[in-house]
């Protein structure tokens, strides 16, 4: 295993990257790796996981299997992450042995527990909803409505509950009994926004155009780039990203989810220390995709240009709507016929309700962007009418 010092000084470009996780994020990283002359090796449970087919090798094991990560590290210059389902304490022993993790484990440490993350953001002076730690046996610190989140391993809306009244509260309490939870105020936001930002080991920061995200059941369905917001709000969102990434001494791409309130205030919702669903539009719409950017950062290459190479874009997630085994070829062909559309399929063998199976990005011309949300919504509706048709 290479020491941090040796790995950092041996080359300006680390050529073999281990990725803990083998889902669609790692798979899309694989396409970018080929263009940069970088090899990926993934740690993932199943040989059928999306990234295995694009990787130079795979360690087939659970994401939180530290021994498997040690095996992964023996053949790699640097280890990065596709998700947050890791055993941080276990990985520290590998870091002490000289394994280079990017982002570092100290960058991840304040973020993996949602309550700890909230406290960290508050300590930085960044705006967040009001929040409390809570277990189901304690008195409620807030009146209805409010939001309950499991502190670890919530993903794509899993483990997040909007509690509207006593009846839903009792149901959720029974389901989550015994767990330590995050409770936060319900924010009646005007819109949800996201910032995709990257930081290099030298402290260089690159920020993509701020996007609007549209959620259903706490799962992202649509992303609109760029968000139709004021220059002041764009600057404030960028400042939040810079403050966070510099404080963490982060390396790589981070996704920052924001609420925009009715009185035009930004609140930080959640931080993802990895490439993010709200950044998928960058593959087809930006000079440098978020996946290439992440590899550039962790491999000590200069960061790429984040600018749009079109007037804008709409990204629509293709979510499972049934339990089935299908590759939906005919629907994908119809989607590909939409003007400006790029269809990305993740190669998952099984569909189930809510599972992310792929996404479609439609690049926009200047006229469509000038028409604003109406045009973007019409495009999203066209995509969804094809995808969800019986």
Secondary structure, 3 states (H helix, E strand, C coil): CCCHHHHHHHCCCCCEEEEECCCHHHHHHHHHHHHHCCEEEEEECCCCCHHHHHCCEEEECCCCCHHHHHHHHHCCCEEEECCCCCCHHHHHHHHHCCCCECCCHHHHHCCCCHHHHHHHHHHCCCCECCEEEEECCCCCCCCCCEEEEECCCCCCCCCEEEECCHHHHHHHHHHHCCCEEEEEECCCCCEEEEEEEEECCCCCEEECCCEEEEEECCEEEEEEECCCCCHHHHHHHHHHHHHHHHHHCCCEEEEEEEEECCCCCEEEEEEECCCCHHHCCHHHHECCCHHHHHHHHHCCCCCCCCCECCCEEEEEEEECCCCECCCCHHHHHHHHCCCCEEEEECCCCCECCCCEEEEEEEEECHHHHHCCHHHHHHHHHHHHHHHCCC
